[in-house]
Amino acid sequence: MIVEKMSGGDTKVLKNIYNQYHHEFIGLIIRKFPKLKYDDAEDIFNDAMVSLYENITKGKLTKENLTSTLKTYFFQIGINKTLAFVKKSSRFNDIQVEIKKNESETFEILDDDELEFEDKLKQVEACMVKMGNPCKTLLELYYYHKCRMIEIAERLGYNTADVAKNQKAKCMKRLRKLLVN
């Protein structure tokens, strides 16, 4: 039904898919490819969305030839795009990536542990929003973007990396307190 609506040009369905899968997709890509930057995962997600839309609107993907769930199909596009990105990116020269083309190979549905992790991640992100800035920005720079303390200090206007480190400790304390409550 979703495929039919999208092939008919219904962009609301595309927006729903974007909102529904965005967080889970990014989390999966970052977990499976820890050296990947958050911004790269965002770009890959957007490329996968474009590919999904094009596959449907050009008739490559139809209700009749979809052999998995739409989510599985979409996530497999994302995995393939991530592997291609990692293979061509000079930042990943130390990683040997072998891509085996196997038609029957599909993306595995998340197991219970991964779903529990996703729920916890959503809780953390909601608490970070509640905390507001500068804590939210500081923690995102450190944990999501893997910035060093000296870089965080420069970006956020702290005098030294030690000041940024102390601020991070205070923010983490606030975050833990919010998560417990």
Backbone hydrogen bonds, N-H to C=O, Kabsch-Sander energy under -0.5 kcal/mol:
donor,donor_aa,acceptor,acceptor_aa,energy
5,K,1,M,-2.4
6,M,2,I,-2.6
7,S,3,V,-2.5
8,G,4,E,-1.3
9,G,6,M,-1.8
10,D,5,K,-2.4
11,T,9,G,-1.0
14,L,10,D,-0.8
15,K,11,T,-2.1
16,N,12,K,-2.3
17,I,13,V,-2.4
18,Y,14,L,-2.5
19,N,15,K,-2.6
20,Q,16,N,-2.7
21,Y,17,I,-2.5
22,H,18,Y,-1.8
25,F,21,Y,-2.8
26,I,22,H,-2.5
27,G,23,H,-2.4
28,L,24,E,-2.4
29,I,25,F,-2.6
30,I,26,I,-2.6
31,R,27,G,-2.2
32,K,28,L,-2.8
33,F,29,I,-2.1
36,L,33,F,-2.1
38,Y,144,Y,-0.6
41,A,37,K,-2.1
42,E,38,Y,-2.3
43,D,39,D,-2.2
44,I,40,D,-2.5
45,F,41,A,-2.5
46,N,42,E,-2.4
47,D,43,D,-2.5
48,A,44,I,-2.5
49,M,45,F,-2.2
50,V,46,N,-2.1
51,S,47,D,-2.5
52,L,48,A,-2.6
53,Y,49,M,-2.5
54,E,50,V,-2.8
55,N,51,S,-2.9
56,I,52,L,-1.9
57,T,53,Y,-3.0
58,K,54,E,-2.3
59,G,56,I,-1.2
60,K,55,N,-1.2
61,L,55,N,-2.6
62,T,60,K,-0.5
66,L,62,T,-0.9
67,T,65,N,-0.8
73,Y,69,T,-2.3
74,F,70,L,-2.9
75,F,71,K,-2.9
76,Q,72,T,-2.1
77,I,73,Y,-1.8
78,G,74,F,-2.1
79,I,75,F,-2.6
80,N,76,Q,-2.6
81,K,77,I,-2.6
82,T,78,G,-2.4
83,L,79,I,-2.7
84,A,80,N,-2.2
85,F,81,K,-2.3
86,V,82,T,-3.0
87,K,83,L,-2.4
88,K,84,A,-1.9
89,S,85,F,-1.7
92,F,89,S,-1.4
93,N,90,S,-1.2
95,I,92,F,-1.9
96,Q,94,D,-0.5
97,V,95,I,-0.8
98,E,96,Q,-0.6
99,I,97,V,-0.5
100,K,98,E,-0.7
101,K,99,I,-0.6
102,N,100,K,-0.9
105,E,102,N,-1.6
115,L,111,D,-2.3
116,E,112,D,-2.5
117,F,113,D,-2.3
118,E,114,E,-2.4
119,D,115,L,-2.2
120,K,116,E,-2.3
121,L,117,F,-2.6
122,K,118,E,-2.2
123,Q,119,D,-2.0
124,V,120,K,-2.4
125,E,121,L,-2.5
126,A,122,K,-2.3
127,C,123,Q,-2.2
128,M,124,V,-2.3
129,V,125,E,-1.8
130,K,126,A,-1.8
131,M,127,C,-2.1
132,G,128,M,-1.5
136,K,132,G,-2.8
138,L,134,P,-2.8
139,L,135,C,-2.8
140,E,136,K,-2.2
141,L,137,T,-2.7
142,Y,138,L,-2.2
143,Y,139,L,-3.1
144,Y,139,L,-0.6
144,Y,140,E,-1.4
145,H,140,E,-2.1
147,C,141,L,-2.8
152,I,148,R,-2.2
153,A,149,M,-2.8
154,E,150,I,-1.9
155,R,151,E,-2.6
156,L,152,I,-2.7
157,G,153,A,-0.9
158,Y,153,A,-2.1
164,A,160,T,-1.6
165,K,161,A,-2.5
166,N,162,D,-2.4
167,Q,163,V,-2.4
168,K,164,A,-2.4
169,A,165,K,-2.0
170,K,166,N,-2.1
171,C,167,Q,-2.6
172,M,168,K,-2.7
173,K,169,A,-1.9
174,R,170,K,-2.1
175,L,171,C,-2.6
176,R,172,M,-2.7
177,K,173,K,-2.0
178,L,174,R,-2.3
179,L,175,L,-2.3
180,V,176,R,-1.9
181,N,177,K,-1.6
